[in-house]
Amino acid sequence: MFERTLFAEEHEIFRRSVAHFIDEHIVPHHPRWEKEGQVSREVWHEAGQHGLLCPTIPEQYGGAGTDFLFSVVILEELARAGTMGPGFSLHSDIVAPYLLHYGSEYLKATWLPKMAAGEAIGAIAMTEPSAGSDLQNIRTTARRDGDEFIVSGQKVFITNGQLCDIVIAVCKTDPDAGASGTSLILVETDRPGFERGRNLDKIGWKAQDTSELFFDNVHVPVSNLVGESGRGFIQLMEQLPQERLLQAIRAVATVEAALEWTVEYTSERKAFGQSISNFQNTRFTLADVKSKTVMLRVFVDRCIQMHLEGKLDAVDAAITKLLSSEMLCELLDDCLQLFGGYGYMWEYPIARAWADARMSRIAGGTCEIMREIIGRSLVGKI
């Protein structure tokens, strides 16, 4: 049996606490949330009370001041339970770090404690109808007018979009300066001119609200600038490795869970007078899934360790995101096939995991962009 070496006893104690929270506060409600298209705000408050939000944020800003492995534990347990509806990871491990690393003392003191408590939900708005992976070509603008920015534009596919209280919007503060004209602006969602569009009807991730957002001359104070004006693109590039690593962490935990579900199902399901697991095809398929999953686990854990040491660069992150997302889709398809017709039924976790998995090849940068990043790193070295 492959033994992981990343975690200390304190992480495993926390893991048991997280698993208990998920079983008690998330699993019973998740089917209803899938039908409603979003989770309740109550679960955000409960998660904050139990320390599941912003664990790596320093105590002075309301977090627990833990290492990144606590975030890993939360993400893995949500994936293993097949309950990815609550957008906790984006809130805690993507939005909050932008404020922590680049925000002013005012922004950090104002919003991070509320985010850690589940009183304020965060989102980040990058993608636009005409700009996905190509962030340099965004059209949303933030025009300086005295002590304010006036934000205008449209965003799409925004996780936590229906529930969020704050949005870090990627804007052009100098439309003629290319990437150097990009800035990050925090927009409170109760400001006049901000409007939520429809809650998008997705193939998977049914319980997670994903929205269009509209900014119609939204006035925000200059103090809402996150970091320095014109350095937004650089800030995005600095934080994307962690976002892509999060995708890989989720992927391998999901495959490990799917393998357990499949072994259990094929051991109990009978066909032609015997368990499906007795057929050589089943055993060979399970052997392939197990072998590839272990290899993926070793690599992802190594990338986690590199990230903890501050050594995970953009290319390494692209590699782990590319491999994990493509293997996730492949291996879940292999597992689902062994369920036969039941694997296509939404009541089975393998069906929901399979539908959710397809997003991984798109979110956080498409696999084609990952290949471009990796390929460019090789130019001149072959």
SVG drawing of the C-alpha trace seen along z (x, -y; Angstrom):
<svg xmlns="http://www.w3.org/2000/svg" viewBox="-34 -64 53 82">
<polyline fill="none" stroke="black" stroke-width="0.4" points="0.0,0.0 1.3,-3.4 2.0,-5.5 1.9,-9.3 4.5,-11.2 3.3,-14.8 1.1,-15.0 1.8,-15.2 -0.5,-14.0 -2.1,-17.4 -3.1,-17.2 -4.7,-13.8 -6.6,-15.0 -7.9,-17.9 -8.8,-15.5 -11.1,-13.5 -12.8,-16.8 -13.3,-17.9 -14.7,-14.5 -17.1,-14.7 -18.2,-18.2 -18.8,-17.2 -20.9,-14.1 -23.0,-16.2 -23.4,-19.6 -22.8,-19.0 -23.7,-15.5 -27.3,-15.5 -28.0,-18.8 -26.0,-18.4 -28.7,-16.8 -31.0,-19.7 -28.3,-22.2 -27.7,-20.5 -31.3,-21.1 -31.3,-24.7 -28.0,-25.5 -26.2,-26.8 -25.4,-26.0 -26.9,-27.8 -25.2,-30.7 -25.7,-28.8 -23.1,-26.2 -20.6,-29.0 -21.2,-30.3 -20.9,-26.8 -17.7,-26.2 -16.3,-29.4 -17.2,-28.4 -15.4,-25.1 -12.2,-26.5 -12.7,-25.3 -12.4,-28.7 -9.1,-30.6 -7.1,-28.3 -3.7,-29.6 -4.6,-33.3 -2.7,-34.7 -4.5,-34.8 -4.4,-38.6 -6.8,-38.5 -9.1,-35.9 -7.5,-32.8 -5.8,-29.9 -2.3,-30.7 -1.8,-27.1 0.3,-25.7 -1.1,-24.9 -1.5,-21.3 -4.6,-22.2 -6.2,-23.5 -5.1,-20.3 -7.0,-18.3 -10.2,-20.3 -10.1,-20.0 -9.3,-16.3 -12.1,-15.5 -14.7,-17.4 -13.5,-15.6 -13.7,-12.2 -17.2,-12.8 -18.2,-13.9 -19.4,-17.2 -17.7,-20.0 -20.7,-22.3 -19.4,-24.7 -16.8,-27.0 -14.6,-26.9 -11.3,-26.4 -11.7,-29.3 -12.7,-31.5 -10.0,-30.4 -7.1,-29.4 -7.4,-31.8 -9.4,-34.9 -8.0,-35.3 -4.3,-35.0 -4.7,-37.9 -5.8,-40.1 -3.2,-38.8 -0.3,-39.1 -1.2,-42.3 -4.0,-44.1 -3.5,-47.1 -3.7,-46.8 -7.2,-48.3 -8.4,-45.7 -6.9,-42.9 -8.3,-44.0 -11.7,-44.7 -12.3,-41.6 -10.1,-38.7 -11.7,-38.3 -15.2,-38.2 -14.1,-35.7 -12.6,-33.4 -15.8,-33.6 -18.0,-32.9 -19.7,-36.3 -18.4,-37.5 -18.0,-35.2 -15.3,-36.0 -15.0,-35.5 -12.5,-36.4 -13.7,-37.6 -11.2,-36.9 -13.0,-35.3 -15.1,-37.3 -17.3,-36.3 -14.4,-37.1 -11.4,-36.4 -10.9,-33.1 -7.3,-31.9 -6.1,-35.0 -6.3,-37.4 -4.3,-40.0 -7.3,-40.7 -9.9,-41.4 -12.3,-44.4 -13.5,-45.3 -12.2,-48.7 -11.5,-50.6 -11.2,-54.3 -9.6,-56.5 -11.8,-59.5 -10.3,-61.5 -10.4,-59.3 -12.5,-56.6 -12.3,-53.9 -15.3,-53.5 -15.6,-49.8 -17.5,-48.8 -17.7,-45.4 -18.9,-41.9 -17.5,-38.6 -18.7,-35.1 -18.2,-31.6 -17.6,-33.2 -17.6,-30.7 -19.5,-31.9 -21.0,-34.6 -24.5,-34.3 -23.5,-34.3 -20.4,-36.5 -20.1,-39.7 -16.9,-40.8 -15.3,-40.3 -11.7,-40.8 -12.2,-42.0 -9.5,-41.8 -9.7,-45.2 -7.9,-47.3 -6.8,-50.5 -4.8,-51.4 -6.5,-49.8 -3.6,-50.8 -0.8,-49.2 -1.5,-45.5 -0.7,-43.2 1.0,-46.2 -2.4,-48.0 -4.1,-45.3 -5.1,-45.8 -7.1,-44.0 -10.0,-45.9 -12.1,-44.8 -15.8,-45.4 -18.4,-45.1 -21.4,-43.5 -23.9,-45.9 -22.6,-48.9 -24.9,-50.6 -24.2,-49.4 -23.2,-45.9 -25.6,-43.2 -25.6,-39.4 -26.7,-37.6 -28.2,-34.2 -26.9,-31.3 -25.4,-29.2 -26.8,-25.7 -23.7,-23.6 -23.0,-19.9 -21.5,-19.2 -20.8,-21.0 -24.5,-21.5 -24.5,-22.7 -21.8,-25.4 -23.2,-28.8 -21.5,-30.0 -22.6,-33.3 -22.4,-36.1 -21.5,-39.4 -22.1,-42.9 -20.4,-46.1 -22.3,-49.2 -20.2,-52.2 -19.6,-50.9 -17.9,-53.5 -15.3,-52.1 -12.7,-54.0 -9.1,-54.0 -8.3,-52.2 -10.0,-49.1 -7.1,-48.6 -5.5,-45.2 -1.8,-45.7 -0.2,-48.2 -1.9,-49.7 -0.7,-48.0 0.7,-44.9 -2.5,-42.8 -1.2,-40.5 2.0,-39.8 0.0,-39.2 -2.2,-36.7 0.8,-34.8 2.3,-34.7 -0.8,-33.1 -1.8,-30.8 0.6,-28.0 -1.3,-27.4 -4.7,-27.6 -3.5,-24.9 -2.1,-22.8 -5.5,-22.9 -7.0,-21.4 -4.5,-18.5 -5.2,-17.9 -8.9,-17.7 -8.3,-15.4 -6.3,-12.8 -8.5,-12.7 -11.5,-12.2 -9.9,-9.3 -8.9,-7.6 -12.5,-7.9 -13.9,-6.7 -11.6,-3.6 -13.0,-2.7 -16.6,-3.1 -15.8,-0.9 -14.1,1.8 -17.0,2.0 -19.6,2.0 -18.0,4.6 -17.5,6.8 -21.2,6.7 -22.7,6.6 -23.5,10.0 -23.5,11.0 -23.6,14.5 -23.6,16.0 -20.6,14.3 -19.3,10.9 -18.2,8.6 -14.9,8.3 -14.2,11.9 -14.0,11.1 -10.5,10.6 -11.5,7.5 -12.7,5.9 -9.5,6.8 -7.3,5.5 -9.2,2.2 -9.0,1.8 -5.3,2.6 -4.7,0.0 -6.7,-2.7 -4.9,-1.8 -1.4,-2.0 -2.0,-5.3 -3.6,-6.8 -0.6,-5.8 1.8,-7.4 -0.4,-10.5 -0.5,-10.7 3.3,-10.5 3.7,-13.3 1.0,-15.6 2.3,-15.1 5.8,-16.0 4.3,-19.2 2.6,-20.0 5.9,-19.6 7.6,-21.9 4.9,-24.4 5.4,-24.3 9.1,-25.0 8.3,-27.9 9.7,-25.9 6.7,-25.2 7.0,-27.3 4.6,-27.9 5.9,-25.0 5.7,-22.5 2.2,-23.7 1.2,-23.4 2.5,-19.9 0.6,-18.7 -2.6,-20.5 -2.4,-19.0 -1.7,-15.4 -4.1,-15.3 -7.0,-16.8 -6.6,-14.5 -6.0,-11.4 -9.0,-12.3 -11.3,-12.3 -9.8,-9.1 -9.8,-7.1 -13.3,-8.2 -14.6,-7.0 -13.0,-3.6 -14.6,-3.4 -18.0,-4.5 -18.0,-1.8 -17.7,0.9 -21.0,-0.4 -22.8,0.3 -26.1,-1.6 -26.1,-2.5 -22.9,-4.5 -25.1,-6.9 -27.6,-7.5 -27.2,-10.8 -27.9,-9.1 -24.5,-7.3 -21.5,-9.3 -19.5,-8.0 -21.9,-9.7 -21.6,-13.1 -17.9,-12.8 -17.7,-12.0 -19.8,-15.0 -17.8,-17.3 -14.5,-16.1 -14.8,-17.5 -14.5,-21.0 -10.9,-20.3 -9.6,-20.3 -10.9,-23.9 -10.8,-25.7 -7.6,-27.4 -6.3,-27.5 -7.2,-24.9 -5.0,-21.9 -4.1,-23.5 -2.7,-26.5 -0.8,-24.1 0.8,-22.5 1.8,-25.9 3.4,-26.9 5.3,-23.6 6.3,-23.7 7.6,-27.3 9.8,-26.3 11.5,-23.8 12.3,-26.1 16.0,-26.5 16.7,-23.6 16.1,-20.7"/>
</svg>
